[in-house]
Amino acid sequence: MTHTSDIDTSSKKAKALLEYLRTLEFIKEENHDGFVLTDEHTKILEQRRENRMNGTSKTHAWDDVKNNLGSKNKYY
C-alpha cells in the first residue's frame, strides 16, 4: 500500500519528522522528478534564501541579464 503526503518543510518540526521517517526500514522515499536534493544542496539553498530575505544577496533585472548574455560583462 502506498501513501502520499505533502509536508511543508519550512518548520524544524517537519524537517525532524522527515529525518525520522527516513530512519525506518519500511519507509521508501521517492522523488518523482528523479532529482535528489543532497544535504549540501539544501544548506546552499537555505543560505541563499537567508541572504535574499535579509537583503545581502545581489539581484539583477532579467532584461539586464538577457541583454548581457554572451558579453564579457558577466554578473559574477
PDB file with SEQRES, HELIX, SHEET and CRYST1 records, atoms N, CA, C and O in Angstrom:
SEQRES   1 A   76  MET THR HIS THR SER ASP ILE ASP THR SER SER LYS LYS          
SEQRES   2 A   76  ALA LYS ALA LEU LEU GLU TYR LEU ARG THR LEU GLU PHE          
SEQRES   3 A   76  ILE LYS GLU GLU ASN HIS ASP GLY PHE VAL LEU THR ASP          
SEQRES   4 A   76  GLU HIS THR LYS ILE LEU GLU GLN ARG ARG GLU ASN ARG          
SEQRES   5 A   76  MET ASN GLY THR SER LYS THR HIS ALA TRP ASP ASP VAL          
SEQRES   6 A   76  LYS ASN ASN LEU GLY SER LYS ASN LYS TYR TYR                  
HELIX    1 AA1 LYS A   12  THR A   23  1                                  12    
HELIX    2 AA2 ASP A   39  MET A   53  1                                  15    
HELIX    3 AA3 TRP A   62  ASN A   67  1                                   6    
CRYST1    1.000    1.000    1.000  90.00  90.00  90.00 P 1           1          
ATOM      1  N   MET A   1       0.845  -1.165   0.000  1.00  0.00           N  
ATOM      2  CA  MET A   1       0.000   0.000   0.000  1.00  0.00           C  
ATOM      3  C   MET A   1       0.896   1.235   0.000  1.00  0.00           C  
ATOM      4  O   MET A   1       1.911   1.270   0.696  1.00  0.00           O  
ATOM      5  N   THR A   2       0.528   2.228  -0.767  1.00  0.00           N  
ATOM      6  CA  THR A   2       1.286   3.460  -0.877  1.00  0.00           C  
ATOM      7  C   THR A   2       0.469   4.624  -0.347  1.00  0.00           C  
ATOM      8  O   THR A   2      -0.724   4.739  -0.628  1.00  0.00           O  
ATOM      9  N   HIS A   3       1.119   5.482   0.420  1.00  0.00           N  
ATOM     10  CA  HIS A   3       0.501   6.706   0.921  1.00  0.00           C  
ATOM     11  C   HIS A   3       1.370   7.868   0.474  1.00  0.00           C  
ATOM     12  O   HIS A   3       2.597   7.784   0.518  1.00  0.00           O  
ATOM     13  N   THR A   4       0.746   8.935   0.050  1.00  0.00           N  
ATOM     14  CA  THR A   4       1.463  10.136  -0.370  1.00  0.00           C  
ATOM     15  C   THR A   4       1.016  11.298   0.498  1.00  0.00           C  
ATOM     16  O   THR A   4      -0.179  11.502   0.714  1.00  0.00           O  
ATOM     17  N   SER A   5       1.981  12.056   0.993  1.00  0.00           N  
ATOM     18  CA  SER A   5       1.677  13.223   1.830  1.00  0.00           C  
ATOM     19  C   SER A   5       2.517  14.399   1.373  1.00  0.00           C  
ATOM     20  O   SER A   5       3.667  14.236   0.964  1.00  0.00           O  
ATOM     21  N   ASP A   6       1.940  15.570   1.445  1.00  0.00           N  
ATOM     22  CA  ASP A   6       2.683  16.803   1.193  1.00  0.00           C  
ATOM     23  C   ASP A   6       3.033  17.399   2.544  1.00  0.00           C  
ATOM     24  O   ASP A   6       2.150  17.657   3.363  1.00  0.00           O  
ATOM     25  N   ILE A   7       4.321  17.617   2.776  1.00  0.00           N  
ATOM     26  CA  ILE A   7       4.785  18.148   4.049  1.00  0.00           C  
ATOM     27  C   ILE A   7       5.515  19.452   3.787  1.00  0.00           C  
ATOM     28  O   ILE A   7       6.473  19.495   3.015  1.00  0.00           O  
ATOM     29  N   ASP A   8       5.059  20.508   4.429  1.00  0.00           N  
ATOM     30  CA  ASP A   8       5.714  21.808   4.325  1.00  0.00           C  
ATOM     31  C   ASP A   8       6.970  21.761   5.187  1.00  0.00           C  
ATOM     32  O   ASP A   8       6.880  21.731   6.415  1.00  0.00           O  
ATOM     33  N   THR A   9       8.112  21.755   4.567  1.00  0.00           N  
ATOM     34  CA  THR A   9       9.377  21.583   5.291  1.00  0.00           C  
ATOM     35  C   THR A   9       9.978  22.904   5.755  1.00  0.00           C  
ATOM     36  O   THR A   9      11.184  22.980   5.989  1.00  0.00           O  
ATOM     37  N   SER A  10       9.170  23.933   5.890  1.00  0.00           N  
ATOM     38  CA  SER A  10       9.700  25.208   6.347  1.00  0.00           C  
ATOM     39  C   SER A  10       9.878  25.254   7.866  1.00  0.00           C  
ATOM     40  O   SER A  10      10.517  26.171   8.382  1.00  0.00           O  
ATOM     41  N   SER A  11       9.322  24.277   8.586  1.00  0.00           N  
ATOM     42  CA  SER A  11       9.485  24.276  10.043  1.00  0.00           C  
ATOM     43  C   SER A  11      10.490  23.204  10.466  1.00  0.00           C  
ATOM     44  O   SER A  11      10.684  22.205   9.774  1.00  0.00           O  
ATOM     45  N   LYS A  12      11.113  23.432  11.601  1.00  0.00           N  
ATOM     46  CA  LYS A  12      12.079  22.469  12.131  1.00  0.00           C  
ATOM     47  C   LYS A  12      11.399  21.158  12.500  1.00  0.00           C  
ATOM     48  O   LYS A  12      11.991  20.088  12.352  1.00  0.00           O  
ATOM     49  N   LYS A  13      10.168  21.234  12.975  1.00  0.00           N  
ATOM     50  CA  LYS A  13       9.438  20.015  13.345  1.00  0.00           C  
ATOM     51  C   LYS A  13       9.176  19.143  12.129  1.00  0.00           C  
ATOM     52  O   LYS A  13       9.297  17.920  12.206  1.00  0.00           O  
ATOM     53  N   ALA A  14       8.820  19.754  11.010  1.00  0.00           N  
ATOM     54  CA  ALA A  14       8.563  18.985   9.791  1.00  0.00           C  
ATOM     55  C   ALA A  14       9.850  18.342   9.294  1.00  0.00           C  
ATOM     56  O   ALA A  14       9.840  17.188   8.866  1.00  0.00           O  
ATOM     57  N   LYS A  15      10.951  19.075   9.346  1.00  0.00           N  
ATOM     58  CA  LYS A  15      12.239  18.510   8.929  1.00  0.00           C  
ATOM     59  C   LYS A  15      12.641  17.346   9.824  1.00  0.00           C  
ATOM     60  O   LYS A  15      13.147  16.331   9.346  1.00  0.00           O  
ATOM     61  N   ALA A  16      12.412  17.501  11.128  1.00  0.00           N  
ATOM     62  CA  ALA A  16      12.739  16.430  12.062  1.00  0.00           C  
ATOM     63  C   ALA A  16      11.891  15.195  11.789  1.00  0.00           C  
ATOM     64  O   ALA A  16      12.384  14.069  11.854  1.00  0.00           O  
ATOM     65  N   LEU A  17      10.617  15.408  11.483  1.00  0.00           N  
ATOM     66  CA  LEU A  17       9.742  14.282  11.162  1.00  0.00           C  
ATOM     67  C   LEU A  17      10.248  13.530   9.934  1.00  0.00           C  
ATOM     68  O   LEU A  17      10.307  12.301   9.936  1.00  0.00           O  
ATOM     69  N   LEU A  18      10.610  14.265   8.891  1.00  0.00           N  
ATOM     70  CA  LEU A  18      11.116  13.618   7.680  1.00  0.00           C  
ATOM     71  C   LEU A  18      12.404  12.853   7.947  1.00  0.00           C  
ATOM     72  O   LEU A  18      12.585  11.745   7.443  1.00  0.00           O  
ATOM     73  N   GLU A  19      13.298  13.437   8.735  1.00  0.00           N  
ATOM     74  CA  GLU A  19      14.545  12.740   9.070  1.00  0.00           C  
ATOM     75  C   GLU A  19      14.251  11.449   9.836  1.00  0.00           C  
ATOM     76  O   GLU A  19      14.893  10.426   9.602  1.00  0.00           O  
ATOM     77  N   TYR A  20      13.282  11.499  10.749  1.00  0.00           N  
ATOM     78  CA  TYR A  20      12.894  10.293  11.486  1.00  0.00           C  
ATOM     79  C   TYR A  20      12.316   9.244  10.540  1.00  0.00           C  
ATOM     80  O   TYR A  20      12.685   8.072  10.610  1.00  0.00           O  
ATOM     81  N   LEU A  21      11.420   9.658   9.667  1.00  0.00           N  
ATOM     82  CA  LEU A  21      10.811   8.701   8.740  1.00  0.00           C  
ATOM     83  C   LEU A  21      11.863   8.017   7.878  1.00  0.00           C  
ATOM     84  O   LEU A  21      11.726   6.838   7.552  1.00  0.00           O  
ATOM     85  N   ARG A  22      12.906   8.742   7.509  1.00  0.00           N  
ATOM     86  CA  ARG A  22      13.969   8.163   6.679  1.00  0.00           C  
ATOM     87  C   ARG A  22      14.739   7.063   7.408  1.00  0.00           C  
ATOM     88  O   ARG A  22      15.390   6.237   6.769  1.00  0.00           O  
ATOM     89  N   THR A  23      14.670   7.045   8.738  1.00  0.00           N  
ATOM     90  CA  THR A  23      15.397   6.022   9.502  1.00  0.00           C  
ATOM     91  C   THR A  23      14.638   4.704   9.575  1.00  0.00           C  
ATOM     92  O   THR A  23      15.218   3.685   9.949  1.00  0.00           O  
ATOM     93  N   LEU A  24      13.365   4.703   9.229  1.00  0.00           N  
ATOM     94  CA  LEU A  24      12.541   3.499   9.330  1.00  0.00           C  
ATOM     95  C   LEU A  24      12.741   2.612   8.096  1.00  0.00           C  
ATOM     96  O   LEU A  24      12.650   3.073   6.958  1.00  0.00           O  
ATOM     97  N   GLU A  25      13.014   1.336   8.351  1.00  0.00           N  
ATOM     98  CA  GLU A  25      13.348   0.430   7.251  1.00  0.00           C  
ATOM     99  C   GLU A  25      12.183   0.181   6.305  1.00  0.00           C  
ATOM    100  O   GLU A  25      12.406  -0.221   5.163  1.00  0.00           O  
ATOM    101  N   PHE A  26      10.964   0.405   6.736  1.00  0.00           N  
ATOM    102  CA  PHE A  26       9.804   0.156   5.876  1.00  0.00           C  
ATOM    103  C   PHE A  26       9.354   1.393   5.101  1.00  0.00           C  
ATOM    104  O   PHE A  26       8.358   1.341   4.380  1.00  0.00           O  
ATOM    105  N   ILE A  27      10.075   2.499   5.242  1.00  0.00           N  
ATOM    106  CA  ILE A  27       9.771   3.716   4.504  1.00  0.00           C  
ATOM    107  C   ILE A  27      10.666   3.780   3.267  1.00  0.00           C  
ATOM    108  O   ILE A  27      11.889   3.681   3.368  1.00  0.00           O  
ATOM    109  N   LYS A  28      10.060   3.943   2.132  1.00  0.00           N  
ATOM    110  CA  LYS A  28      10.809   4.099   0.878  1.00  0.00           C  
ATOM    111  C   LYS A  28      10.484   5.489   0.338  1.00  0.00           C  
ATOM    112  O   LYS A  28       9.341   5.787  -0.009  1.00  0.00           O  
ATOM    113  N   GLU A  29      11.503   6.321   0.275  1.00  0.00           N  
ATOM    114  CA  GLU A  29      11.294   7.683  -0.203  1.00  0.00           C  
ATOM    115  C   GLU A  29      11.542   7.736  -1.701  1.00  0.00           C  
ATOM    116  O   GLU A  29      12.544   7.225  -2.202  1.00  0.00           O  
ATOM    117  N   GLU A  30      10.617   8.359  -2.399  1.00  0.00           N  
ATOM    118  CA  GLU A  30      10.750   8.518  -3.838  1.00  0.00           C  
ATOM    119  C   GLU A  30      10.669   9.982  -4.187  1.00  0.00           C  
ATOM    120  O   GLU A  30       9.890  10.739  -3.607  1.00  0.00           O  
ATOM    121  N   ASN A  31      11.475  10.363  -5.131  1.00  0.00           N  
ATOM    122  CA  ASN A  31      11.425  11.719  -5.647  1.00  0.00           C  
ATOM    123  C   ASN A  31      10.899  11.591  -7.060  1.00  0.00           C  
ATOM    124  O   ASN A  31      11.576  11.029  -7.921  1.00  0.00           O  
ATOM    125  N   HIS A  32       9.717  12.095  -7.315  1.00  0.00           N  
ATOM    126  CA  HIS A  32       9.021  11.836  -8.569  1.00  0.00           C  
ATOM    127  C   HIS A  32       9.645  12.495  -9.784  1.00  0.00           C  
ATOM    128  O   HIS A  32       9.373  12.085 -10.912  1.00  0.00           O  
ATOM    129  N   ASP A  33      10.482  13.514  -9.579  1.00  0.00           N  
ATOM    130  CA  ASP A  33      11.106  14.143 -10.740  1.00  0.00           C  
ATOM    131  C   ASP A  33      12.499  13.577 -11.013  1.00  0.00           C  
ATOM    132  O   ASP A  33      13.184  14.030 -11.930  1.00  0.00           O  
ATOM    133  N   GLY A  34      12.915  12.596 -10.225  1.00  0.00           N  
ATOM    134  CA  GLY A  34      14.201  11.958 -10.451  1.00  0.00           C  
ATOM    135  C   GLY A  34      15.381  12.724  -9.892  1.00  0.00           C  
ATOM    136  O   GLY A  34      16.520  12.283 -10.042  1.00  0.00           O  
ATOM    137  N   PHE A  35      15.146  13.848  -9.256  1.00  0.00           N  
ATOM    138  CA  PHE A  35      16.216  14.678  -8.711  1.00  0.00           C  
ATOM    139  C   PHE A  35      16.283  14.498  -7.211  1.00  0.00           C  
ATOM    140  O   PHE A  35      15.266  14.585  -6.523  1.00  0.00           O  
ATOM    141  N   VAL A  36      17.474  14.247  -6.703  1.00  0.00           N  
ATOM    142  CA  VAL A  36      17.664  14.084  -5.274  1.00  0.00           C  
ATOM    143  C   VAL A  36      18.421  15.293  -4.745  1.00  0.00           C  
ATOM    144  O   VAL A  36      19.508  15.611  -5.226  1.00  0.00           O  
ATOM    145  N   LEU A  37      17.856  15.956  -3.770  1.00  0.00           N  
ATOM    146  CA  LEU A  37      18.475  17.120  -3.166  1.00  0.00           C  
ATOM    147  C   LEU A  37      19.322  16.650  -1.990  1.00  0.00           C  
ATOM    148  O   LEU A  37      18.797  16.127  -1.007  1.00  0.00           O  
ATOM    149  N   THR A  38      20.637  16.838  -2.097  1.00  0.00           N  
ATOM    150  CA  THR A  38      21.535  16.405  -1.035  1.00  0.00           C  
ATOM    151  C   THR A  38      21.504  17.390   0.123  1.00  0.00           C  
ATOM    152  O   THR A  38      20.987  18.499  -0.005  1.00  0.00           O  
ATOM    153  N   ASP A  39      22.063  16.975   1.254  1.00  0.00           N  
ATOM    154  CA  ASP A  39      22.151  17.877   2.405  1.00  0.00           C  
ATOM    155  C   ASP A  39      22.969  19.113   2.061  1.00  0.00           C  
ATOM    156  O   ASP A  39      22.641  20.216   2.499  1.00  0.00           O  
ATOM    157  N   GLU A  40      24.025  18.939   1.284  1.00  0.00           N  
ATOM    158  CA  GLU A  40      24.861  20.077   0.876  1.00  0.00           C  
ATOM    159  C   GLU A  40      24.059  21.060   0.025  1.00  0.00           C  
ATOM    160  O   GLU A  40      24.149  22.272   0.221  1.00  0.00           O  
ATOM    161  N   HIS A  41      23.280  20.539  -0.914  1.00  0.00           N  
ATOM    162  CA  HIS A  41      22.429  21.402  -1.738  1.00  0.00           C  
ATOM    163  C   HIS A  41      21.415  22.149  -0.876  1.00  0.00           C  
ATOM    164  O   HIS A  41      21.160  23.336  -1.081  1.00  0.00           O  
ATOM    165  N   THR A  42      20.849  21.441   0.082  1.00  0.00           N  
ATOM    166  CA  THR A  42      19.866  22.059   0.972  1.00  0.00           C  
ATOM    167  C   THR A  42      20.495  23.201   1.758  1.00  0.00           C  
ATOM    168  O   THR A  42      19.886  24.260   1.906  1.00  0.00           O  
ATOM    169  N   LYS A  43      21.708  22.995   2.263  1.00  0.00           N  
ATOM    170  CA  LYS A  43      22.406  24.049   3.010  1.00  0.00           C  
ATOM    171  C   LYS A  43      22.655  25.268   2.133  1.00  0.00           C  
ATOM    172  O   LYS A  43      22.470  26.402   2.573  1.00  0.00           O  
ATOM    173  N   ILE A  44      23.074  25.036   0.897  1.00  0.00           N  
ATOM    174  CA  ILE A  44      23.322  26.142  -0.028  1.00  0.00           C  
ATOM    175  C   ILE A  44      22.037  26.910  -0.301  1.00  0.00           C  
ATOM    176  O   ILE A  44      22.026  28.141  -0.276  1.00  0.00           O  
ATOM    177  N   LEU A  45      20.961  26.188  -0.559  1.00  0.00           N  
ATOM    178  CA  LEU A  45      19.681  26.843  -0.827  1.00  0.00           C  
ATOM    179  C   LEU A  45      19.169  27.611   0.383  1.00  0.00           C  
ATOM    180  O   LEU A  45      18.632  28.710   0.240  1.00  0.00           O  
ATOM    181  N   GLU A  46      19.331  27.042   1.569  1.00  0.00           N  
ATOM    182  CA  GLU A  46      18.901  27.737   2.782  1.00  0.00           C  
ATOM    183  C   GLU A  46      19.709  29.019   2.994  1.00  0.00           C  
ATOM    184  O   GLU A  46      19.158  30.043   3.397  1.00  0.00           O  
ATOM    185  N   GLN A  47      21.032  28.959   2.719  1.00  0.00           N  
ATOM    186  CA  GLN A  47      21.874  30.142   2.855  1.00  0.00           C  
ATOM    187  C   GLN A  47      21.472  31.211   1.836  1.00  0.00           C  
ATOM    188  O   GLN A  47      21.414  32.397   2.163  1.00  0.00           O  
ATOM    189  N   ARG A  48      21.201  30.794   0.624  1.00  0.00           N  
ATOM    190  CA  ARG A  48      20.777  31.749  -0.405  1.00  0.00           C  
ATOM    191  C   ARG A  48      19.434  32.386  -0.050  1.00  0.00           C  
ATOM    192  O   ARG A  48      19.237  33.582  -0.264  1.00  0.00           O  
ATOM    193  N   ARG A  49      18.517  31.592   0.490  1.00  0.00           N  
ATOM    194  CA  ARG A  49      17.226  32.138   0.910  1.00  0.00           C  
ATOM    195  C   ARG A  49      17.424  33.142   2.044  1.00  0.00           C  
ATOM    196  O   ARG A  49      16.823  34.217   2.044  1.00  0.00           O  
ATOM    197  N   GLU A  50      18.267  32.784   3.005  1.00  0.00           N  
ATOM    198  CA  GLU A  50      18.544  33.691   4.118  1.00  0.00           C  
ATOM    199  C   GLU A  50      19.149  35.001   3.605  1.00  0.00           C  
ATOM    200  O   GLU A  50      18.754  36.082   4.043  1.00  0.00           O  
ATOM    201  N   ASN A  51      20.103  34.902   2.679  1.00  0.00           N  
ATOM    202  CA  ASN A  51      20.710  36.108   2.093  1.00  0.00           C  
ATOM    203  C   ASN A  51      19.666  36.956   1.380  1.00  0.00           C  
ATOM    204  O   ASN A  51      19.694  38.184   1.460  1.00  0.00           O  
ATOM    205  N   ARG A  52      18.753  36.303   0.691  1.00  0.00           N  
ATOM    206  CA  ARG A  52      17.699  37.027  -0.033  1.00  0.00           C  
ATOM    207  C   ARG A  52      16.760  37.725   0.950  1.00  0.00           C  
ATOM    208  O   ARG A  52      16.376  38.876   0.746  1.00  0.00           O  
ATOM    209  N   MET A  53      16.399  37.016   2.012  1.00  0.00           N  
ATOM    210  CA  MET A  53      15.471  37.571   2.979  1.00  0.00           C  
ATOM    211  C   MET A  53      16.068  38.734   3.771  1.00  0.00           C  
ATOM    212  O   MET A  53      15.347  39.665   4.129  1.00  0.00           O  
ATOM    213  N   ASN A  54      17.381  38.698   4.052  1.00  0.00           N  
ATOM    214  CA  ASN A  54      17.976  39.787   4.825  1.00  0.00           C  
ATOM    215  C   ASN A  54      18.606  40.864   3.941  1.00  0.00           C  
ATOM    216  O   ASN A  54      19.219  41.803   4.450  1.00  0.00           O  
ATOM    217  N   GLY A  55      18.458  40.734   2.615  1.00  0.00           N  
ATOM    218  CA  GLY A  55      18.890  41.777   1.695  1.00  0.00           C  
ATOM    219  C   GLY A  55      20.363  41.792   1.347  1.00  0.00           C  
ATOM    220  O   GLY A  55      20.849  42.773   0.785  1.00  0.00           O  
ATOM    221  N   THR A  56      21.093  40.722   1.669  1.00  0.00           N  
ATOM    222  CA  THR A  56      22.523  40.709   1.372  1.00  0.00           C  
ATOM    223  C   THR A  56      22.870  40.055   0.032  1.00  0.00           C  
ATOM    224  O   THR A  56      24.034  40.063  -0.369  1.00  0.00           O  
ATOM    225  N   SER A  57      21.886  39.494  -0.659  1.00  0.00           N  
ATOM    226  CA  SER A  57      22.186  38.891  -1.959  1.00  0.00           C  
ATOM    227  C   SER A  57      22.062  39.944  -3.058  1.00  0.00           C  
ATOM    228  O   SER A  57      21.317  40.916  -2.935  1.00  0.00           O  
ATOM    229  N   LYS A  58      22.807  39.724  -4.125  1.00  0.00           N  
ATOM    230  CA  LYS A  58      22.743  40.621  -5.273  1.00  0.00           C  
ATOM    231  C   LYS A  58      21.698  40.086  -6.243  1.00  0.00           C  
ATOM    232  O   LYS A  58      21.632  38.884  -6.498  1.00  0.00           O  
ATOM    233  N   THR A  59      20.897  40.972  -6.770  1.00  0.00           N  
ATOM    234  CA  THR A  59      19.917  40.579  -7.773  1.00  0.00           C  
ATOM    235  C   THR A  59      20.066  41.480  -8.987  1.00  0.00           C  
ATOM    236  O   THR A  59      20.572  42.599  -8.889  1.00  0.00           O  
ATOM    237  N   HIS A  60      19.624  40.984 -10.123  1.00  0.00           N  
ATOM    238  CA  HIS A  60      19.714  41.722 -11.376  1.00  0.00           C  
ATOM    239  C   HIS A  60      18.398  41.593 -12.122  1.00  0.00           C  
ATOM    240  O   HIS A  60      17.743  40.554 -12.055  1.00  0.00           O  
ATOM    241  N   ALA A  61      18.018  42.617 -12.814  1.00  0.00           N  
ATOM    242  CA  ALA A  61      16.801  42.583 -13.617  1.00  0.00           C  
ATOM    243  C   ALA A  61      16.985  41.579 -14.756  1.00  0.00           C  
ATOM    244  O   ALA A  61      18.050  41.512 -15.370  1.00  0.00           O  
ATOM    245  N   TRP A  62      15.953  40.811 -15.026  1.00  0.00           N  
ATOM    246  CA  TRP A  62      16.028  39.783 -16.066  1.00  0.00           C  
ATOM    247  C   TRP A  62      16.396  40.391 -17.420  1.00  0.00           C  
ATOM    248  O   TRP A  62      17.183  39.800 -18.159  1.00  0.00           O  
ATOM    249  N   ASP A  63      15.853  41.540 -17.753  1.00  0.00           N  
ATOM    250  CA  ASP A  63      16.181  42.180 -19.033  1.00  0.00           C  
ATOM    251  C   ASP A  63      17.665  42.517 -19.115  1.00  0.00           C  
ATOM    252  O   ASP A  63      18.273  42.367 -20.175  1.00  0.00           O  
ATOM    253  N   ASP A  64      18.258  42.972 -18.007  1.00  0.00           N  
ATOM    254  CA  ASP A  64      19.696  43.258 -17.995  1.00  0.00           C  
ATOM    255  C   ASP A  64      20.509  41.988 -18.201  1.00  0.00           C  
ATOM    256  O   ASP A  64      21.492  41.986 -18.943  1.00  0.00           O  
ATOM    257  N   VAL A  65      20.107  40.930 -17.558  1.00  0.00           N  
ATOM    258  CA  VAL A  65      20.814  39.652 -17.704  1.00  0.00           C  
ATOM    259  C   VAL A  65      20.717  39.167 -19.148  1.00  0.00           C  
ATOM    260  O   VAL A  65      21.726  38.774 -19.734  1.00  0.00           O  
ATOM    261  N   LYS A  66      19.506  39.190 -19.735  1.00  0.00           N  
ATOM    262  CA  LYS A  66      19.335  38.749 -21.126  1.00  0.00           C  
ATOM    263  C   LYS A  66      20.186  39.585 -22.073  1.00  0.00           C  
ATOM    264  O   LYS A  66      20.805  39.044 -22.989  1.00  0.00           O  
ATOM    265  N   ASN A  67      20.221  40.899 -21.863  1.00  0.00           N  
ATOM    266  CA  ASN A  67      20.982  41.783 -22.738  1.00  0.00           C  
ATOM    267  C   ASN A  67      22.479  41.567 -22.624  1.00  0.00           C  
ATOM    268  O   ASN A  67      23.223  41.897 -23.548  1.00  0.00           O  
ATOM    269  N   ASN A  68      22.933  41.018 -21.508  1.00  0.00           N  
ATOM    270  CA  ASN A  68      24.369  40.806 -21.306  1.00  0.00           C  
ATOM    271  C   ASN A  68      24.813  39.370 -21.559  1.00  0.00           C  
ATOM    272  O   ASN A  68      25.984  39.045 -21.364  1.00  0.00           O  
ATOM    273  N   LEU A  69      23.899  38.509 -21.989  1.00  0.00           N  
ATOM    274  CA  LEU A  69      24.283  37.132 -22.293  1.00  0.00           C  
ATOM    275  C   LEU A  69      25.326  37.116 -23.404  1.00  0.00           C  
ATOM    276  O   LEU A  69      25.158  37.756 -24.442  1.00  0.00           O  
ATOM    277  N   GLY A  70      26.381  36.390 -23.173  1.00  0.00           N  
ATOM    278  CA  GLY A  70      27.436  36.285 -24.176  1.00  0.00           C  
ATOM    279  C   GLY A  70      28.443  37.416 -24.148  1.00  0.00           C  
ATOM    280  O   GLY A  70      29.459  37.343 -24.839  1.00  0.00           O  
ATOM    281  N   SER A  71      28.198  38.456 -23.374  1.00  0.00           N  
ATOM    282  CA  SER A  71      29.156  39.556 -23.304  1.00  0.00           C  
ATOM    283  C   SER A  71      30.187  39.277 -22.221  1.00  0.00           C  
ATOM    284  O   SER A  71      30.024  38.365 -21.411  1.00  0.00           O  
ATOM    285  N   LYS A  72      31.231  40.060 -22.219  1.00  0.00           N  
ATOM    286  CA  LYS A  72      32.270  39.895 -21.193  1.00  0.00           C  
ATOM    287  C   LYS A  72      31.853  40.543 -19.872  1.00  0.00           C  
ATOM    288  O   LYS A  72      32.532  40.368 -18.860  1.00  0.00           O  
ATOM    289  N   ASN A  73      30.761  41.278 -19.870  1.00  0.00           N  
ATOM    290  CA  ASN A  73      30.267  41.940 -18.659  1.00  0.00           C  
ATOM    291  C   ASN A  73      29.297  40.985 -17.941  1.00  0.00           C  
ATOM    292  O   ASN A  73      28.080  41.166 -17.968  1.00  0.00           O  
ATOM    293  N   LYS A  74      29.883  39.968 -17.302  1.00  0.00           N  
ATOM    294  CA  LYS A  74      29.072  38.947 -16.615  1.00  0.00           C  
ATOM    295  C   LYS A  74      28.759  39.399 -15.194  1.00  0.00           C  
ATOM    296  O   LYS A  74      29.405  40.295 -14.651  1.00  0.00           O  
ATOM    297  N   TYR A  75      27.747  38.752 -14.604  1.00  0.00           N  
ATOM    298  CA  TYR A  75      27.337  39.065 -13.239  1.00  0.00           C  
ATOM    299  C   TYR A  75      27.967  38.032 -12.285  1.00  0.00           C  
ATOM    300  O   TYR A  75      27.296  37.087 -11.869  1.00  0.00           O  
ATOM    301  N   TYR A  76      29.198  38.203 -11.952  1.00  0.00           N  
ATOM    302  CA  TYR A  76      29.859  37.286 -11.004  1.00  0.00           C  
ATOM    303  C   TYR A  76      30.351  38.060  -9.824  1.00  0.00           C  
ATOM    304  O   TYR A  76      30.937  37.484  -8.908  1.00  0.00           O  
TER     305      TYR A  76                                                      
END                                                                             
